[in-house]
Amino acid sequence: MCFKINFNSYGEKAIIIDFKNNIDKNIYVAWQSELCISLQKEFHDILEDVVFSFSEITLFFKILPNRVHEKKISTWIKNFSLTKQHILRNLWEIPVCFDEVFSEDLLVKSENNSITYESYISEFLKCIFEVHHYGFLPGFLYLSGLPLKLHLPRKPTPEKYVAPGTVAVGESYVGVYPQKSPGGWNRIGRTYCSFFNNKNNPPCYTLPGDKIKFISISLDEYQSQIDKIHQNNIPKSSSFEIIY
Amino acid sequence: MKSFIKIIDPGFHTSIQDNGRYGYRRLGFPVSGPMDKYSFTTANKLVGNFKDEAVLETTFKGPKLLFSGPCVVAVSGAIIPIFKNDENIELNKPFFCDLGDVLELGVVENGFRNYISFSGGLCQNKIFGSYSQYYPISENGTITKGQNIKIKGGVTYKNKIKNELNNLSFDSKLKVFEGPYWNNLENELKNKILNTEFKIGSNDRMAYRLSGGVLENKISSFSASVMPGTVQLTPKGDLIVVMRDGQVTGGYPRILQLTENSQSLLSQFRTGKVISFEISEYDKSHQ
């Protein structure tokens, strides 16, 4: 993998590396996340955080960065990109209840839409999503891979309360709410699996580049499992390897 | 033996804050830490803490605390009445508290937030590398009535206050750097932003909303990293300033970035206050 590295200042102590013109954002998610973790480890004396989003990596410095730091980091990234990376990731099966009590926004949307409620869910269950990145809230997953016909526009005014475990669609992304919070995405289902636990380290078990498949469960099954949510309910998974 | 403080009354919104939680932004953790870093650092220096130790950050109305042992204490930030038992205490001046002493802060007279520092710092429930309270990473988002909070103690202090440890002056002109999106804006919009007086709307530790000019726009932006002090422009034309407990990514264009001192200043302002922006150049001298 080879690309141009452009550094842009963001405030005094952050630098943005712009990837917009370099890489296909959907293909290299796992690679980008490994790059960020490795960068943070390698330069822990000067970097306090490394974050990637859709088309850029942001380096947060502990100190005021200078040209020497930029040069060092840029050389290191070039070497990383030329080294073959074997990356292990998981495919997770997440049980979701699509009962109408949990999918009220989908009911409303399907009334004014070409796609019916039933066919939306059946198409949704055929998808394999990719964990893109965390954002918005601790452990809030942005999942990519939603086909165009299943995109739902964000609500003009966010709901004041969205329940933890809510599976929701915002434009082209699917998200899972880790905690109760306000939210403007469309609620289509509910899972009893928690993607964030502050008692665990790491507190989130999924990594960018992981795959997620949703499995439909009944309301009865959801209710029988929901009480176990505090017992570290980690879903089923199988691992796979990606080589860059 | 470690001493502790007992919370008799938590005040309006009081939380434990150290310098913040770093290394976890990629999991969606906000950095947390003090809203007014300037006053936070001042408060720590006053009690002889060489590093940025954990303090209490109070908002609007301060707490009432009972001490179980000896400790040097200082209060920085907003102008606020401070009482140790019945004795009036000055802002930005360290004082001694011992078993049975009660410290009480009133309601702010000018400013919004205060920092109460303790020699050695607070040491209650460090999680993911930080004492800063942020729910649901920590069990609670604020201190609670009846809670006991441990103090490290054991630091001697010199009662010498330097002149530079005075408050920031509450100037309503906030210094900013150009944000990543700034140069994509049309000149007309740039000028409008720099010549508009914005009114502070709803605000908390996550964000400050500002409204003012007619800045309606049709910019579509992608979700990208934001950090405390980032000014985002919404399609309706309001501004959202990300604060300490704010999201790590945001979907609106990042037009400006507040300097660290401007972030401290903004966090001393509340709803209704009018502010404006002034562009600062990056200091390239260190390069």
Interface residues (C-beta under 8 A of the other chain):
Chain A: N8 S9 Y10 G11 E12 A14 I16 S33 C36 I37 Q40 E48 D49 V50 V51 F52 S53 F54 S55 E56 T58 F60 L64 N66 R67 H133 Y134 G135 F136 L137 P138 G139 F140 Y142 P178 Q179 F196 N198 N201 P202 P203 C204
Chain B: Y22 G23 Y24 R25 R26 L27 G28 F29 P30 V31 I127 F128 P136 I137 S138 F177 G179 P180 F222 S223 A224 S225 M227 G229 T230 Q247 V248 T249 R254 Q257 T259 E260 Y282 D283 H286 Q287
